[in-house]
Amino acid sequence: MTHKVEWIDAGREPQSPPDPKYPNGIHLDLSFHAKQACLVNVTYPAPRCGHHVIVCSACGVKVVVTTAGRPDDPRTVKLRCKP
């Protein structure tokens, strides 16, 4: 499947320290255990605070995932396919 991933800069630097439990980023699961799901790679680490807008060209699902410009930012996002 093809996904459009756009990172939008909020123009701010992180103000809080990263979560030490996730020194290599997180794999964000938004599929809610769906049978049909896609795994999307996002820019990691993000340059600073902002968000990723992810749109699937096959099913039209659209999500927004925030970033903080820290090591605990998302690396991948698993999306539920829209019927």
N, C-alpha and C positions, 0 to 999 in steps of 0.2 A: 504494500500500500504506500501511497505517497502522502506525506505530511508536510505542511508548511509550518515552519517554526520561526518565529520572529521574537528576538529579544528586544525589549523596550527599556531604555535607560531612565531611571527615576532621578538621576543626577545627584544621588546621595551616597556617601560612604557608609559602611556598616558602623553602628554605634555600640553593638553588643558583641561579646566574644562568641566564637563558634561553640557548638555543642561538642564536647570532647568524645562523645559516643560515636560520632560520625566524622572521623578525620579524612575519609575518602569520599564524602558525599553520601547522598541517599538515593535509593531507587524507590520512587514514589508510585504506589499502586492505586490508581483511580478506577480500576476495572470492576470493583465490587464482586469479584469472583465470577465474572461473566465468562461464558463459553467462548465468545468471540472477543478478542482483545488484541491490541497492537502495542508494541514496545517502541518508544520514540526516544532517541538520544537528543539531549539538549546541550547547549554550550556550558561547559564546566571547566573551571569555575567561572561563574559570571563575573564580569569586570567590577561590578558594584551593585548596589540596590537597584532593583527593577523587576521585570516580570517577562516570562515567556508566554506568547500566545501561540497555541498549537491548534491547527485545523487539519482534519482528515479530509482529503479530496474525494475519498470513496464514499464515506457515510455522512460527512458533514458535521461530525462531532467537533465541538470547539471548547477548549479549556484554557484557563489562565493560571499559571504557576508562578508564585513570587520567588525572587532571589534576594540574597543579602550580600553577595560578593564575598562569601566566606567558604571555608572548606566543607561545611555541612550543607551546602546548596544541593539541589537535585542534580543527578547525573542522567537519569532516565525517568521517563513517565510512561506507565502502562495505562492505556486508555480502553475503556469499554466501547465497543462498536455500537453505533446507533442503528436500531432495526429499520 
